[in-house]
Amino acid sequence: MSVDHTPSAEGFRSGLITIVGRPNVGKSTLMNRLVGVKVSIVSTKAQTTRHRVSGILTDATAQFVFVDTPGFQTRHTSALNRNMNRTVTQALADVDLVLFVVEAGRFTPEDAQVRDLLPRDGKTILVINKVDTLKDKGALLPFIEQCAQGFDYAEIVPLSAERGQNVDTLLAVARGYLPVGEPMYAADDITDRSERFLAAEFLREKLFRLLGDELPYGIAVEIERFEVEGHLRRINAAVIVDKAGHKGIVIGKGGERLKRISTEARKAMEDLFDARVYLEVWVKVKSGWADDERALRSLGYD
């Protein structure tokens, strides 16, 4: 039996929900799980998420617009890091609900710095992620009590975004904090970002995943051509590195590493776009781009 997700007018709720936290607490994994579709890239590396990305979930009674944000940076001061922190603070303004994500069993000074940015208006839910990784399940309650000190959270929800445990509870709780109002997006929209933007993000994710510990700090992706021809996407992309020596790291011996990165990125794009993708990728050197405001703007960091 099919489920009707067409919004009903009476009592329909709609609102913006910002997801914040320090790097690597699972914000993007959580948003993808909530939306049910991968719209935000994921890796174990810090700075994977660099932009504000919205994931949209619409059912018969509500539209949730989740805003994934970069991990708040406390250790680096480049223009890129300042830009990411500005994105976080802007995303906390004029929202209906905040999900503050921490890692089960680990509340750090960096977490406390993010907590200090949160609005004290009673509309913040503390989300304790990765509860499945706790070896001592009895440690969860004391940890919840530790996290609750110093801030009046509207709710506290422990869960595992990776495994989907208790995510439905978070949705049910969040629904009650959304204001009654018309949907902001069409019922079948899943993100506010363009295919061009998502193509760059999916390629960057594969760079982060497949370069491993060799990943250069100053690496980015620029889409130089994006054309739609019916059921085909033609995409030319440049991988931007900060130093000439990084070029060989990305390309690999005989070009094999770049070929694998491109192949996996193309497959991910085809799954997301539900279309064939022709992807051509090369590597360019732009020294100092991560600390150059003009270069950041050209790469979509605004």
C-alpha positions in Angstrom: 0.0 0.0 0.0 1.4 3.4 -1.0 1.6 6.2 1.6 0.3 9.6 0.7 2.9 12.3 1.6 0.9 15.2 0.2 0.8 17.8 2.9 -2.6 18.4 4.5 -3.5 22.0 5.1 -5.1 21.7 8.5 -2.5 21.9 11.3 0.4 21.4 9.0 3.8 22.2 10.5 6.9 23.5 8.8 10.2 24.8 10.1 14.0 25.2 10.0 16.1 22.9 12.2 19.8 23.6 12.5 22.2 20.8 13.3 25.3 21.9 15.1 28.3 20.4 16.9 32.0 20.1 16.9 33.7 18.2 14.0 33.2 14.4 13.7 30.2 14.0 16.0 28.0 12.7 13.1 26.0 15.7 12.1 25.9 14.8 8.4 25.2 11.1 9.0 22.3 12.2 11.2 20.8 14.5 8.6 21.0 11.9 5.9 19.3 9.4 8.2 16.6 11.9 9.1 15.9 12.8 5.4 16.2 9.2 4.2 18.5 10.2 1.3 22.2 11.0 1.2 22.4 14.8 0.6 25.3 15.6 2.8 28.7 14.0 2.4 30.3 12.0 5.1 33.8 10.9 6.0 35.9 10.4 9.2 38.0 13.5 8.3 37.5 16.8 10.0 36.2 19.6 7.7 34.3 17.2 5.5 31.2 19.5 5.7 32.3 23.0 4.7 29.0 24.5 3.5 25.5 24.9 4.9 23.4 22.2 3.3 19.6 21.7 3.8 18.0 18.3 3.7 14.2 18.3 3.4 11.7 15.7 4.8 8.0 16.1 4.0 5.2 13.9 5.2 1.4 14.4 5.5 1.6 16.5 8.7 5.0 18.4 8.6 7.9 19.6 6.6 11.3 19.4 8.3 14.1 21.5 6.8 17.3 20.3 8.4 20.3 22.5 8.0 23.6 20.7 8.3 26.5 22.9 9.2 30.3 22.6 9.3 31.9 21.4 12.6 32.7 24.5 14.6 36.5 25.2 14.3 38.4 26.1 17.4 42.0 25.1 16.4 42.5 26.7 13.0 42.2 30.4 11.9 42.5 30.4 8.1 39.9 32.3 6.0 38.3 29.0 5.2 37.9 28.1 8.9 36.6 31.6 9.7 34.1 31.2 6.8 32.9 27.9 8.2 32.4 29.3 11.7 30.5 32.2 10.3 28.3 29.7 8.5 27.5 28.0 11.9 26.6 31.2 13.7 24.4 32.4 10.8 22.6 29.1 10.7 21.7 29.5 14.4 19.8 32.8 13.7 16.1 32.7 13.0 15.6 29.0 13.2 12.7 27.1 14.9 14.8 24.4 16.5 18.4 23.5 17.1 19.8 20.0 17.3 23.1 20.1 19.3 24.9 16.9 18.6 27.6 15.4 20.9 29.3 12.1 20.9 28.2 9.6 23.6 30.7 9.4 26.5 32.8 12.3 25.2 32.0 16.0 26.1 35.0 18.1 25.3 36.0 21.7 25.7 35.2 22.1 22.0 31.7 20.9 22.7 31.3 23.4 25.4 32.4 26.2 23.0 29.6 25.2 20.6 27.1 25.0 23.5 28.0 28.6 24.4 26.9 29.7 20.9 23.4 28.2 21.3 20.3 30.4 21.7 18.9 30.2 25.2 15.3 30.3 24.1 14.2 26.7 25.1 14.4 25.4 21.5 17.5 23.3 21.6 17.5 19.5 21.7 20.6 17.8 22.9 21.2 14.8 20.6 23.7 12.2 22.1 24.9 10.3 19.1 26.9 7.1 18.7 25.3 5.4 21.8 26.0 2.1 20.1 29.7 2.7 20.6 29.4 2.8 24.4 31.0 -0.3 25.9 29.4 0.4 29.3 25.7 1.1 28.7 25.4 2.1 32.3 27.6 5.1 31.7 24.9 6.7 29.5 22.8 8.1 32.3 25.7 9.8 34.2 26.9 11.2 30.8 23.4 12.7 30.1 23.5 14.3 33.6 27.0 15.7 32.9 25.8 17.2 29.5 22.7 18.7 31.1 24.7 20.8 33.5 24.9 24.5 32.5 22.2 24.5 29.9 18.4 24.2 29.9 17.7 21.8 27.0 14.2 21.4 25.7 14.7 17.7 25.3 17.6 15.1 25.4 17.5 12.3 22.9 20.2 9.6 22.8 20.5 7.7 19.5 22.7 6.1 16.8 22.5 7.9 13.5 24.7 5.3 11.9 22.4 2.4 12.9 19.1 4.4 12.9 18.4 3.7 16.5 15.9 6.1 18.1 16.0 8.4 15.1 12.2 8.1 14.8 11.9 9.4 18.4 14.0 12.5 17.5 11.7 13.1 14.6 8.6 12.8 16.8 10.0 15.1 19.4 11.2 17.7 16.8 7.7 17.7 15.1 6.2 19.2 18.2 8.5 22.3 18.1 7.7 23.2 14.5 5.3 26.1 14.1 2.0 25.7 12.2 2.6 27.0 8.6 2.8 26.3 4.9 5.6 24.1 3.5 8.7 26.1 2.3 9.5 23.6 -0.4 7.7 21.2 -2.8 6.7 17.9 -1.2 9.3 15.9 -3.3 12.3 18.2 -2.7 15.1 16.6 -0.7 17.6 19.5 -0.6 18.0 23.2 -1.4 21.2 22.6 -3.3 21.7 22.3 -7.0 23.0 19.2 -8.8 26.1 21.2 -9.7 26.9 21.8 -6.0 26.1 18.2 -5.1 28.5 17.0 -7.8 31.4 18.9 -6.3 30.5 17.6 -2.8 30.3 14.0 -3.9 33.7 14.3 -5.6 35.2 15.9 -2.6 33.8 13.1 -0.4 35.7 10.5 -2.5 38.9 12.6 -2.2 38.5 12.6 1.6 37.7 8.9 1.8 40.3 7.5 -0.7 43.3 9.7 0.1 43.3 8.6 3.7 46.1 10.1 5.8 47.7 11.5 2.7 44.8 14.0 2.2 46.3 17.5 1.7 44.8 20.1 4.0 44.3 22.6 1.2 42.0 20.6 -1.1 38.8 21.7 -2.8 36.7 20.9 -5.9 35.6 23.4 -8.6 33.0 22.4 -11.2 34.1 24.0 -14.5 31.3 22.6 -16.7 27.9 21.1 -15.8 25.6 20.3 -18.7 22.3 18.4 -18.7 21.5 16.5 -21.9 18.3 14.6 -21.2 19.2 11.6 -19.1 23.0 12.5 -19.2 25.1 14.9 -17.1 28.4 16.1 -18.6 30.7 17.3 -15.8 34.2 18.7 -15.9 35.7 19.1 -12.4 39.0 20.5 -11.1 40.5 19.2 -7.9 42.2 22.3 -6.3 45.4 21.7 -4.2 47.5 24.2 -2.4 51.0 23.0 -3.3 52.5 21.5 -6.4 53.7 18.5 -4.4 50.1 17.6 -3.5 49.3 17.1 -7.2 51.0 13.8 -7.3 49.4 12.6 -4.2 45.9 13.0 -5.7 46.8 11.6 -9.1 48.7 8.6 -7.8 51.1 6.2 -9.6 50.1 6.1 -13.3 47.0 8.1 -12.5 45.4 5.1 -10.8 44.3 7.0 -7.7 42.6 9.8 -9.5 40.9 7.3 -11.8 39.4 5.4 -8.8 38.3 8.6 -7.1 36.6 9.7 -10.3 34.9 6.4 -10.9 33.5 6.2 -7.4 32.3 9.8 -7.5 30.6 9.2 -10.9 28.8 6.2 -9.5 27.6 8.2 -6.5 26.4 11.0 -8.7 24.5 8.6 -10.9 22.7 7.1 -7.9 21.7 10.6 -6.6 20.7 12.1 -10.0 19.2 8.9 -11.3 21.0 9.6 -14.6 24.1 8.7 -16.5 27.1 10.8 -15.7 30.2 11.6 -17.9 32.8 12.9 -15.4 36.2 14.3 -16.3 38.5 15.3 -13.5 42.0 16.9 -13.4 44.1 18.5 -10.7 45.1 22.2 -10.5 47.4 24.1 -8.1 46.1 27.3 -6.5 48.6 28.3 -3.8 47.1 29.8 -0.7 43.4 29.4 -1.8 42.2 28.5 1.7 43.3 31.8 3.1 42.2 33.9 0.1 38.7 35.4 0.4 38.4 36.0 -3.4 39.4 32.4 -4.1 36.9 31.1 -1.5 34.1 33.1 -3.1 35.0 31.6 -6.5 34.7 28.2 -5.0 31.3 28.9 -3.5 32.3 29.8 0.1 30.1 32.9 0.7 
